[in-house]
């Protein structure tokens, strides 16, 4: 997020922490506007985003995050993108569900699962090494 959005976000968090659960419409509308601006920046290219699809997430329950291709760092290990936008594809999801996640948060999730041996080989010619991240972790349900 750019500097001005970070400043606004930080101030909103301070106000929220001081008062607990926020019911004030003026702060709620400001939070909504900050989120709309973030979405606009993702879509119009002012923030860098890597867009991925996972076609077997329904069957496996995991999203495969590539970190090496043909022995070289790739995917999450090489990206410069600020965010990842991962579409759940395939027969069940049909790209109707997606997750936008900050790259650093995804790296932390990937590292967590890599350290636990949740890895797989796949892709073209089985040349990709991937860490398997449960879809619930991407949605923040378990992590």
TILUMNU-611387 format. One record per atom (N, C-alpha, C): residue number from 1; residue in three letters; z, y, x. Coordinates in nm, 4 decimals, padded with zeros to 6 digits. Atoms other than C-alpha are relative to their C-alpha. Layout:
TILUMNU-611387
<site NUM 'ala' <Z Y X>>
...
***
This chain:
TILUMNU-611387
<site 1 'unk' <00.0000 -00.1159 00.0848>>
<site 1 'unk' <00.0000 00.0000 00.0000>>
<site 1 'unk' <00.0000 00.1228 00.0898>>
<site 2 'unk' <00.0049 -00.1216 -00.0801>>
<site 2 'unk' <-00.0764 00.3443 00.1331>>
<site 2 'unk' <00.1331 00.0736 -00.0050>>
<site 3 'unk' <-00.1260 -00.0708 -00.0157>>
<site 3 'unk' <00.2012 00.5829 00.2350>>
<site 3 'unk' <00.0556 00.0627 -00.1255>>
<site 4 'unk' <-00.0511 -00.0688 00.1184>>
<site 4 'unk' <00.2237 00.7863 -00.0837>>
<site 4 'unk' <00.0464 -00.0976 -00.1072>>
<site 5 'unk' <-00.0443 00.1007 00.0966>>
<site 5 'unk' <00.2448 00.4749 -00.3028>>
<site 5 'unk' <00.1305 -00.0646 00.0453>>
<site 6 'unk' <-00.1245 00.0572 -00.0516>>
<site 6 'unk' <00.5138 00.3304 -00.0759>>
<site 6 'unk' <00.1175 00.0939 -00.0249>>
<site 7 'unk' <-00.1056 -00.0980 00.0223>>
<site 7 'unk' <00.7154 00.6513 -00.1049>>
<site 7 'unk' <00.0429 00.0005 -00.1457>>
<site 8 'unk' <-00.0302 00.0026 00.1433>>
<site 8 'unk' <00.6924 00.6499 -00.4845>>
<site 8 'unk' <00.0731 -00.1285 -00.0357>>
<site 9 'unk' <-00.0612 00.1300 00.0271>>
<site 9 'unk' <00.7761 00.2790 -00.4974>>
<site 9 'unk' <00.1444 -00.0035 00.0502>>
<site 10 'unk' <-00.1353 -00.0008 -00.0575>>
<site 10 'unk' <01.0800 00.3270 -00.2697>>
<site 10 'unk' <00.0940 00.0839 -00.0873>>
<site 11 'unk' <-00.0832 -00.0871 00.0843>>
<site 11 'unk' <01.2113 00.6140 -00.4853>>
<site 11 'unk' <00.0305 -00.0669 -00.1340>>
<site 12 'unk' <-00.0231 00.0694 00.1267>>
<site 12 'unk' <01.1657 00.4128 -00.8041>>
<site 12 'unk' <00.1022 -00.1126 00.0169>>
<site 13 'unk' <-00.0974 00.1070 -00.0261>>
<site 13 'unk' <01.3561 00.1211 -00.6487>>
<site 13 'unk' <00.1413 00.0555 00.0161>>
<site 14 'unk' <-00.1316 -00.0614 -00.0179>>
<site 14 'unk' <01.6406 00.3538 -00.5470>>
<site 14 'unk' <00.0601 00.0376 -00.1355>>
<site 15 'unk' <-00.0479 -00.0374 00.1330>>
<site 15 'unk' <01.6673 00.4871 -00.9012>>
<site 15 'unk' <00.0395 -00.1230 -00.0806>>
<site 16 'unk' <-00.0263 00.1246 00.0720>>
<site 16 'unk' <01.6527 00.1347 -01.0415>>
<site 16 'unk' <00.1307 -00.0630 00.0485>>
<site 17 'unk' <-00.1220 00.0598 -00.0550>>
<site 17 'unk' <01.9271 00.0106 -00.8069>>
<site 17 'unk' <00.1232 00.0783 -00.0430>>
<site 18 'unk' <-00.1136 -00.0825 00.0380>>
<site 18 'unk' <02.1503 00.3007 -00.8984>>
<site 18 'unk' <00.0406 -00.0245 -00.1454>>
<site 19 'unk' <-00.0271 00.0110 00.1433>>
<site 19 'unk' <02.1222 00.2417 -01.2725>>
<site 19 'unk' <-00.0024 -00.1424 -00.0533>>
<site 20 'unk' <00.0133 00.1362 00.0509>>
<site 20 'unk' <02.0700 -00.1370 -01.2958>>
<site 20 'unk' <-00.1344 -00.0177 -00.0688>>
<site 21 'unk' <00.1249 00.0232 00.0732>>
<site 21 'unk' <01.8080 -00.2525 -01.5476>>
<site 21 'unk' <-00.0479 00.1315 -00.0593>>
<site 22 'unk' <00.0540 -00.1305 00.0389>>
<site 22 'unk' <01.5817 00.0405 -01.6177>>
<site 22 'unk' <-00.0554 -00.0029 -00.1414>>
<site 23 'unk' <00.0511 -00.0132 00.1362>>
<site 23 'unk' <01.5244 00.1429 -01.9774>>
<site 23 'unk' <-00.0610 00.1378 -00.0232>>
<site 24 'unk' <00.0525 -00.1355 00.0166>>
<site 24 'unk' <01.4174 00.5000 -01.9147>>
<site 24 'unk' <-00.1524 -00.0035 -00.0005>>
<site 25 'unk' <00.1455 00.0029 00.0139>>
<site 25 'unk' <01.0590 00.5476 -02.0314>>
<site 25 'unk' <-00.0682 00.0750 00.1134>>
<site 26 'unk' <00.0649 -00.0783 -00.1048>>
<site 26 'unk' <00.9882 00.8084 -01.7617>>
<site 26 'unk' <-00.0150 -00.0818 00.1279>>
<site 27 'unk' <00.0124 00.0849 -00.1190>>
<site 27 'unk' <01.0596 00.5588 -01.4826>>
<site 27 'unk' <-00.0920 -00.1188 -00.0272>>
<site 28 'unk' <00.0874 00.1118 00.0339>>
<site 28 'unk' <00.8880 00.2720 -01.6628>>
<site 28 'unk' <-00.1467 00.0405 00.0041>>
<site 29 'unk' <00.1404 -00.0444 -00.0019>>
<site 29 'unk' <00.5700 00.4735 -01.7074>>
<site 29 'unk' <-00.0439 00.0282 00.1436>>
<site 30 'unk' <00.0348 -00.0234 -00.1407>>
<site 30 'unk' <00.5812 00.5790 -01.3406>>
<site 30 'unk' <-00.0272 -00.1326 00.0719>>
<site 31 'unk' <00.0238 00.1315 -00.0602>>
<site 31 'unk' <00.6134 00.2151 -01.2338>>
<site 31 'unk' <-00.1348 -00.0553 -00.0440>>
<site 32 'unk' <00.1289 00.0463 00.0513>>
<site 32 'unk' <00.3190 00.1275 -01.4570>>
<site 32 'unk' <-00.1160 00.0704 00.0678>>
<site 33 'unk' <00.1064 -00.0762 -00.0653>>
<site 33 'unk' <00.1088 00.4040 -01.3042>>
<site 33 'unk' <-00.0172 -00.0412 00.1462>>
<site 34 'unk' <00.0084 00.0468 -00.1390>>
<site 34 'unk' <00.1941 00.2880 -00.9507>>
<site 34 'unk' <-00.0735 -00.1331 00.0035>>
<site 35 'unk' <00.0673 00.1310 00.0036>>
<site 35 'unk' <00.0860 -00.0680 -01.0432>>
<site 35 'unk' <-00.1490 00.0153 -00.0331>>
<site 36 'unk' <00.1414 -00.0239 00.0323>>
<site 36 'unk' <-00.2370 00.0614 -01.1995>>
<site 36 'unk' <-00.0754 00.0517 00.1223>>
<site 37 'unk' <00.0647 -00.0525 -00.1205>>
<site 37 'unk' <-00.3152 00.2553 -00.8823>>
<site 37 'unk' <-00.0187 -00.1102 00.1038>>
<site 38 'unk' <00.0129 00.1129 -00.0911>>
<site 38 'unk' <-00.2474 -00.0540 -00.6712>>
<site 38 'unk' <-00.1169 -00.0889 -00.0422>>
<site 39 'unk' <00.1108 00.0828 00.0498>>
<site 39 'unk' <-00.4841 -00.2577 -00.8916>>
<site 39 'unk' <-00.1335 00.0683 00.0241>>
<site 40 'unk' <00.1250 -00.0732 -00.0243>>
<site 40 'unk' <-00.7501 00.0133 -00.8681>>
<site 40 'unk' <-00.0399 -00.0060 00.1467>>
<site 41 'unk' <00.0302 00.0022 -00.1435>>
<site 41 'unk' <-00.7226 00.0199 -00.4896>>
<site 41 'unk' <-00.0448 -00.1386 00.0459>>
<site 42 'unk' <00.0452 00.1354 -00.0313>>
<site 42 'unk' <-00.7581 -00.3580 -00.4722>>
<site 42 'unk' <-00.1444 -00.0208 -00.0450>>
<site 43 'unk' <00.1320 00.0240 00.0575>>
<site 43 'unk' <-01.0644 -00.3573 -00.6945>>
<site 43 'unk' <-00.1078 00.0867 00.0641>>
<site 44 'unk' <00.1054 -00.0883 -00.0521>>
<site 44 'unk' <-01.2455 -00.0578 -00.5491>>
<site 44 'unk' <-00.0127 -00.0016 00.1521>>
<site 45 'unk' <00.0169 00.0178 -00.1436>>
<site 45 'unk' <-01.1937 -00.1592 -00.1867>>
<site 45 'unk' <00.0810 00.0929 00.0875>>
<site 46 'unk' <-00.0836 -00.0858 -00.0842>>
<site 46 'unk' <-00.9432 00.1023 -00.0714>>
<site 46 'unk' <00.1105 -00.0798 00.0677>>
<site 47 'unk' <-00.0898 00.0949 -00.0659>>
<site 47 'unk' <-00.7085 -00.1881 00.0057>>
<site 47 'unk' <-00.0828 -00.1235 00.0306>>
<site 48 'unk' <00.0785 00.1183 -00.0349>>
<site 48 'unk' <-00.8472 -00.4889 00.1879>>
<site 48 'unk' <00.0593 -00.1233 -00.0673>>
<site 49 'unk' <-00.0427 00.1199 00.0709>>
<site 49 'unk' <-00.8359 -00.8132 -00.0040>>
<site 49 'unk' <-00.0941 -00.1143 00.0336>>
<site 50 'unk' <00.0764 00.1224 -00.0240>>
<site 50 'unk' <-00.9478 -01.1648 00.0806>>
<site 50 'unk' <00.0012 -00.0775 -00.1312>>
<site 51 'unk' <00.0105 00.0689 00.1286>>
<site 51 'unk' <-01.0727 -01.3485 -00.2292>>
<site 51 'unk' <-00.0332 -00.1469 00.0255>>
<site 52 'unk' <00.0152 00.1438 -00.0181>>
<site 52 'unk' <-01.0396 -01.7282 -00.2426>>
<site 52 'unk' <00.0050 -00.0692 -00.1352>>
<site 53 'unk' <-00.0084 00.0856 00.1183>>
<site 53 'unk' <-01.0808 -02.0029 -00.5015>>
<site 53 'unk' <00.0507 -00.1367 00.0418>>
<site 54 'unk' <-00.0436 00.1378 -00.0235>>
<site 54 'unk' <-00.9082 -02.3385 -00.5233>>
<site 54 'unk' <-00.0422 -00.0819 -00.1213>>
<site 55 'unk' <00.0588 00.0787 00.1081>>
<site 55 'unk' <-01.0951 -02.5986 -00.7291>>
<site 55 'unk' <00.0810 -00.1240 -00.0352>>
<site 56 'unk' <-00.0779 00.1207 00.0295>>
<site 56 'unk' <-00.8381 -02.8797 -00.7135>>
<site 56 'unk' <00.1474 00.0292 -00.0236>>
<site 57 'unk' <-00.1391 -00.0381 00.0218>>
<site 57 'unk' <-00.5186 -02.6876 -00.7827>>
<site 57 'unk' <00.0594 -00.0733 -00.1203>>
<site 58 'unk' <-00.0517 00.0708 00.1167>>
<site 58 'unk' <-00.4842 -02.8564 -01.1234>>
<site 58 'unk' <00.0390 -00.1436 00.0357>>
<site 59 'unk' <-00.0282 00.1388 -00.0357>>
<site 59 'unk' <-00.5020 -03.2055 -00.9755>>
<site 59 'unk' <00.1120 -00.0112 00.1040>>
<site 60 'unk' <-00.0944 00.0124 -00.1115>>
<site 60 'unk' <-00.2967 -03.1412 -00.6619>>
<site 60 'unk' <00.1315 00.0740 -00.0235>>
<site 61 'unk' <-00.1181 -00.0848 00.0184>>
<site 61 'unk' <-00.0514 -02.8770 -00.7840>>
<site 61 'unk' <00.0211 00.0978 00.1138>>
<site 62 'unk' <-00.0111 -00.0860 -00.1184>>
<site 62 'unk' <-00.1117 -02.6963 -00.4546>>
<site 62 'unk' <-00.1239 00.0862 00.0154>>
<site 63 'unk' <00.1124 -00.0807 -00.0456>>
<site 63 'unk' <-00.3304 -02.4200 -00.3217>>
<site 63 'unk' <-00.0109 -00.0231 00.1503>>
<site 64 'unk' <00.0237 00.0263 -00.1418>>
<site 64 'unk' <-00.4857 -02.5045 00.0147>>
<site 64 'unk' <-00.0333 00.1315 00.0702>>
<site 65 'unk' <00.0179 -00.1238 -00.0756>>
<site 65 'unk' <-00.4570 -02.2142 00.2587>>
<site 65 'unk' <-00.0469 -00.0376 00.1399>>
<site 66 'unk' <00.0561 00.0344 -00.1308>>
<site 66 'unk' <-00.6853 -02.2553 00.5599>>
<site 66 'unk' <00.0660 00.0835 00.1091>>
<site 67 'unk' <-00.0541 -00.0717 -00.1159>>
<site 67 'unk' <-00.5355 -02.1676 00.8971>>
<site 67 'unk' <-00.0764 -00.0307 00.1285>>
<site 68 'unk' <00.0791 00.0324 -00.1185>>
<site 68 'unk' <-00.7756 -02.3337 01.1414>>
<site 68 'unk' <-00.1316 -00.0635 -00.0436>>
<site 69 'unk' <00.1322 00.0578 00.0256>>
<site 69 'unk' <-01.1474 -02.4159 01.1399>>
<site 69 'unk' <-00.0629 -00.0348 00.1337>>
<site 70 'unk' <00.0580 00.0515 -00.1248>>
<site 70 'unk' <-01.3044 -02.6298 01.4126>>
<site 70 'unk' <00.0842 00.0403 00.1219>>
<site 71 'unk' <-00.0921 -00.0242 -00.1099>>
<site 71 'unk' <-00.9961 -02.5761 01.6291>>
<site 71 'unk' <00.0317 00.1464 00.0267>>
<site 72 'unk' <-00.0229 -00.1433 -00.0208>>
<site 72 'unk' <-01.0018 -02.1949 01.6008>>
<site 72 'unk' <00.0796 00.0589 -00.1159>>
<site 73 'unk' <-00.0727 -00.0651 00.1091>>
<site 73 'unk' <-00.7636 -01.9722 01.4025>>
<site 73 'unk' <-00.0979 00.0564 -00.1035>>
<site 74 'unk' <00.0827 -00.0517 00.1093>>
<site 74 'unk' <-00.9119 -01.8848 01.0646>>
<site 74 'unk' <00.0900 00.0223 -00.1204>>
<site 75 'unk' <-00.0749 -00.0182 00.1241>>
<site 75 'unk' <-00.8056 -01.8017 00.7117>>
<site 75 'unk' <00.1225 00.0860 00.0186>>
<site 76 'unk' <-00.1243 -00.0764 -00.0042>>
<site 76 'unk' <-00.4436 -01.6906 00.6923>>
<site 76 'unk' <00.0415 00.0357 00.1422>>
<site 77 'unk' <-00.0362 -00.0273 -00.1394>>
<site 77 'unk' <-00.4057 -01.7080 01.0712>>
<site 77 'unk' <-00.0844 00.1101 00.0620>>
<site 78 'unk' <00.0912 -00.0968 -00.0605>>
<site 78 'unk' <-00.6957 -01.4709 01.1343>>
<site 78 'unk' <-00.0281 00.1220 -00.0862>>
<site 79 'unk' <00.0375 -00.1076 00.0914>>
<site 79 'unk' <-00.7237 -01.2454 00.8312>>
<site 79 'unk' <00.0591 00.1347 00.0395>>
<site 80 'unk' <-00.0472 -00.1378 -00.0160>>
<site 80 'unk' <-00.6889 -00.8692 00.8566>>
<site 80 'unk' <00.0280 00.0625 -00.1370>>
<site 81 'unk' <-00.0167 -00.0508 00.1359>>
<site 81 'unk' <-00.6722 -00.8314 00.4767>>
<site 81 'unk' <00.1473 00.0270 -00.0307>>
<site 82 'unk' <-00.1359 -00.0344 00.0408>>
<site 82 'unk' <-00.3642 -00.6674 00.3253>>
<site 82 'unk' <00.0507 -00.0909 -00.1120>>
<site 83 'unk' <-00.0327 00.0847 00.1144>>
<site 83 'unk' <-00.3746 -00.8927 00.0179>>
<site 83 'unk' <-00.0948 -00.1178 -00.0054>>
<site 84 'unk' <00.0855 00.1139 00.0354>>
<site 84 'unk' <-00.5116 -01.2300 -00.0886>>
<site 84 'unk' <-00.0027 -00.0087 -00.1508>>
<site 85 'unk' <00.0174 00.0186 00.1435>>
<site 85 'unk' <-00.6499 -01.2807 -00.4372>>
<site 85 'unk' <-00.0521 -00.1414 -00.0160>>
<site 86 'unk' <00.0336 00.1418 00.0092>>
<site 86 'unk' <-00.6525 -01.6513 -00.5142>>
<site 86 'unk' <-00.0258 -00.0363 -00.1458>>
<site 87 'unk' <00.0363 00.0439 00.1335>>
<site 87 'unk' <-00.8363 -01.7781 -00.8208>>
<site 87 'unk' <00.0242 -00.1487 -00.0139>>
<site 88 'unk' <-00.0139 00.1405 00.0341>>
<site 88 'unk' <-00.7357 -02.1066 -00.9787>>
<site 88 'unk' <-00.1286 -00.0367 -00.0730>>
<site 89 'unk' <00.1305 00.0348 00.0527>>
<site 89 'unk' <-01.0750 -02.2643 -01.0435>>
<site 89 'unk' <00.0014 -00.1435 -00.0514>>
<site 90 'unk' <00.0102 00.1391 00.0434>>
<site 90 'unk' <-01.2006 -02.6016 -01.1613>>
<site 90 'unk' <00.0018 -00.0150 -00.1504>>
<site 91 'unk' <00.0148 00.0332 00.1420>>
<site 91 'unk' <-01.2110 -02.7744 -01.4984>>
<site 91 'unk' <00.1101 00.0562 -00.0891>>
<site 92 'unk' <-00.1111 -00.0436 00.0841>>
<site 92 'unk' <-00.8688 -02.6692 -01.6235>>
<site 92 'unk' <00.0159 00.1521 -00.0040>>
<site 93 'unk' <-00.0276 -00.1439 -00.0075>>
<site 93 'unk' <-00.8355 -02.3089 -01.5038>>
<site 93 'unk' <-00.1225 00.0887 -00.0220>>
<site 94 'unk' <00.1256 -00.0742 00.0216>>
<site 94 'unk' <-01.2013 -02.1880 -01.5019>>
<site 94 'unk' <00.0072 00.1449 00.0486>>
<site 95 'unk' <-00.0166 -00.1359 -00.0539>>
<site 95 'unk' <-01.1039 -01.8812 -01.2917>>
<site 95 'unk' <00.0695 00.0950 -00.0973>>
<site 96 'unk' <-00.0705 -00.0835 00.0975>>
<site 96 'unk' <-00.8922 -01.7576 -01.5835>>
<site 96 'unk' <00.1415 00.0347 00.0459>>
<site 97 'unk' <-00.1326 -00.0264 -00.0564>>
<site 97 'unk' <-00.5740 -01.7581 -01.3719>>
<site 97 'unk' <-00.0194 00.0352 00.1472>>
<site 98 'unk' <00.0076 -00.0366 -00.1406>>
<site 98 'unk' <-00.5347 -01.5809 -01.0408>>
<site 98 'unk' <00.1331 00.0595 00.0436>>
<site 99 'unk' <-00.1213 -00.0553 -00.0593>>
<site 99 'unk' <-00.2619 -01.4643 -00.8066>>
<site 99 'unk' <-00.0434 00.0998 00.1064>>
<site 100 'unk' <00.0185 -00.0981 -00.1066>>
<site 100 'unk' <-00.2677 -01.1489 -00.5986>>
<site 100 'unk' <00.1313 00.0038 00.0760>>
<site 101 'unk' <-00.1211 00.0098 -00.0806>>
<site 101 'unk' <-00.0231 -01.1786 -00.3119>>
<site 101 'unk' <-00.0202 00.0742 00.1316>>
<site 102 'unk' <00.0065 -00.0702 -00.1277>>
<site 102 'unk' <00.0495 -00.9625 -00.0121>>
<site 102 'unk' <-00.0127 -00.1037 00.1121>>
<site 103 'unk' <00.0298 00.0954 -00.1066>>
<site 103 'unk' <-00.0790 -01.1345 00.3026>>
<site 103 'unk' <00.1265 -00.0425 00.0740>>
<site 104 'unk' <-00.1217 00.0351 -00.0740>>
<site 104 'unk' <00.2564 -01.1202 00.4802>>
<site 104 'unk' <00.0880 -00.0962 -00.0791>>
<site 105 'unk' <-00.0781 00.0924 00.0828>>
<site 105 'unk' <00.4281 -01.2921 00.1882>>
<site 105 'unk' <-00.0654 -00.1382 00.0003>>
<site 106 'unk' <00.0710 00.1278 -00.0036>>
<site 106 'unk' <00.1580 -01.5617 00.1819>>
<site 106 'unk' <00.0181 -00.0676 00.1352>>
<site 107 'unk' <-00.0242 00.0570 -00.1335>>
<site 107 'unk' <00.1979 -01.6094 00.5576>>
<site 107 'unk' <00.1383 -00.0653 00.0065>>
<site 108 'unk' <-00.1349 00.0559 -00.0012>>
<site 108 'unk' <00.5707 -01.6633 00.5096>>
<site 108 'unk' <00.0054 -00.1299 -00.0803>>
<site 109 'unk' <00.0056 00.1226 00.0795>>
<site 109 'unk' <00.5056 -01.9189 00.2344>>
<site 109 'unk' <-00.0730 -00.1099 00.0757>>
<site 110 'unk' <00.0789 00.0985 -00.0747>>
<site 110 'unk' <00.2413 -02.0929 00.4446>>
<site 110 'unk' <00.0801 -00.0534 00.1183>>
<site 111 'unk' <-00.0819 00.0419 -00.1151>>
<site 111 'unk' <00.4697 -02.1005 00.7484>>
<site 111 'unk' <00.1104 -00.0966 -00.0459>>
<site 112 'unk' <-00.1056 00.0836 00.0566>>
<site 112 'unk' <00.7500 -02.2472 00.5363>>
<site 112 'unk' <-00.0518 -00.1421 -00.0272>>
<site 113 'unk' <00.0550 00.1315 00.0347>>
<site 113 'unk' <00.5284 -02.5314 00.4121>>
<site 113 'unk' <-00.0630 -00.0700 00.1209>>
<site 114 'unk' <00.0526 00.0584 -00.1238>>
<site 114 'unk' <00.3588 -02.5837 00.7492>>
<site 114 'unk' <00.1128 -00.0687 00.0769>>
<site 115 'unk' <-00.1147 00.0551 -00.0726>>
<site 115 'unk' <00.6998 -02.6394 00.9096>>
<site 115 'unk' <00.0538 -00.1270 -00.0645>>
<site 116 'unk' <-00.0428 00.1200 00.0711>>
<site 116 'unk' <00.7673 -02.9058 00.6480>>
<site 116 'unk' <-00.1083 -00.1072 -00.0037>>
<site 117 'unk' <00.1063 00.0992 -00.0120>>
<site 117 'unk' <00.4430 -03.0866 00.7282>>
<site 117 'unk' <-00.0939 -00.0088 -00.1180>>
<site 118 'unk' <00.0868 00.0003 00.1171>>
<site 118 'unk' <00.2599 -02.9926 00.4097>>
<site 118 'unk' <-00.1398 00.0479 00.0407>>
<site 119 'unk' <00.1319 -00.0366 -00.0515>>
<site 119 'unk' <-00.0814 -02.9910 00.5756>>
<site 119 'unk' <-00.1041 -00.1016 -00.0448>>
<site 120 'unk' <00.1111 00.0859 00.0407>>
<site 120 'unk' <-00.4219 -03.1358 00.4970>>
<site 120 'unk' <-00.1232 00.0380 00.0806>>
<site 121 'unk' <00.1301 -00.0226 -00.0633>>
<site 121 'unk' <-00.7657 -03.1688 00.6500>>
<site 121 'unk' <-00.1038 -00.0045 -00.1104>>
<site 122 'unk' <00.1030 00.0013 00.1038>>
<site 122 'unk' <-01.0723 -03.0877 00.4418>>
<site 122 'unk' <-00.1108 00.0972 00.0307>>
<site 123 'unk' <00.1124 -00.0912 -00.0141>>
<site 123 'unk' <-01.3645 -02.8595 00.3816>>
<site 123 'unk' <-00.1235 -00.0716 00.0511>>
<site 124 'unk' <00.1245 00.0552 -00.0526>>
<site 124 'unk' <-01.7140 -02.9097 00.5188>>
<site 124 'unk' <00.0271 -00.0797 00.1264>>
<site 125 'unk' <-00.0167 00.0898 -00.1156>>
<site 125 'unk' <-01.7177 -03.2017 00.7666>>
<site 125 'unk' <00.1472 -00.0191 00.0386>>
<site 126 'unk' <-00.1437 00.0099 -00.0287>>
<site 126 'unk' <-01.3359 -03.2114 00.7406>>
<site 126 'unk' <00.0391 00.0830 00.1219>>
<site 127 'unk' <-00.0217 -00.0851 -00.1166>>
<site 127 'unk' <-01.3333 -02.9248 00.9906>>
<site 127 'unk' <00.1092 00.1049 -00.0212>>
<site 128 'unk' <-00.1027 -00.0993 00.0297>>
<site 128 'unk' <-01.0647 -02.7157 00.8193>>
<site 128 'unk' <00.1373 -00.0640 -00.0038>>
<site 129 'unk' <-00.1400 00.0390 00.0106>>
<site 129 'unk' <-00.6908 -02.7483 00.8623>>
<site 129 'unk' <00.0654 00.0979 -00.0957>>
<site 130 'unk' <-00.0556 -00.0830 00.1057>>
<site 130 'unk' <-00.4965 -02.6226 00.5640>>
<site 130 'unk' <00.1458 -00.0346 -00.0230>>
<site 131 'unk' <-00.1370 00.0223 00.0429>>
<site 131 'unk' <-00.1377 -02.5801 00.4610>>
<site 131 'unk' <-00.0013 00.0001 -00.1525>>
<site 132 'unk' <-00.0040 00.0136 00.1452>>
<site 132 'unk' <-00.0589 -02.6846 00.1037>>
<site 132 'unk' <00.1220 00.0734 -00.0547>>
<site 133 'unk' <-00.1055 -00.0809 00.0592>>
<site 133 'unk' <00.1416 -02.4295 -00.0926>>
<site 133 'unk' <00.0032 -00.0298 -00.1495>>
<site 134 'unk' <-00.0078 00.0266 00.1436>>
<site 134 'unk' <00.2651 -02.5349 -00.4380>>
<site 134 'unk' <-00.0301 00.1257 -00.0812>>
<site 135 'unk' <00.0380 -00.1153 00.0811>>
<site 135 'unk' <00.1224 -02.3110 -00.7082>>
<site 135 'unk' <00.1230 00.0729 -00.0525>>
<site 136 'unk' <-00.1224 -00.0656 00.0479>>
<site 136 'unk' <00.4768 -02.2452 -00.8350>>
<site 136 'unk' <00.0563 00.0957 00.1041>>
<site 137 'unk' <-00.0487 -00.0903 -00.1048>>
<site 137 'unk' <00.5655 -02.0924 -00.4985>>
<site 137 'unk' <-00.0818 00.1282 00.0044>>
<site 138 'unk' <00.0834 -00.1195 00.0035>>
<site 138 'unk' <00.2688 -01.8562 -00.5206>>
<site 138 'unk' <00.0395 00.0920 -00.1141>>
<site 139 'unk' <-00.0404 -00.0777 00.1168>>
<site 139 'unk' <00.3917 -01.7463 -00.8589>>
<site 139 'unk' <00.1445 00.0477 00.0089>>
<site 140 'unk' <-00.1366 -00.0434 -00.0207>>
<site 140 'unk' <00.7404 -01.6916 -00.7180>>
<site 140 'unk' <00.1015 -00.0740 -00.0851>>
<site 141 'unk' <-00.0902 00.0742 00.0873>>
<site 141 'unk' <00.8964 -01.9609 -00.9362>>
<site 141 'unk' <00.1034 -00.0819 00.0752>>
<site 142 'unk' <-00.0925 00.0844 -00.0747>>
<site 142 'unk' <01.0623 -02.1626 -00.6605>>
<site 142 'unk' <00.0423 00.0589 00.1335>>
<site 143 'unk' <-00.0248 -00.0454 -00.1377>>
<site 143 'unk' <01.0577 -01.9668 -00.3351>>
<site 143 'unk' <00.0844 00.1247 00.0023>>
***
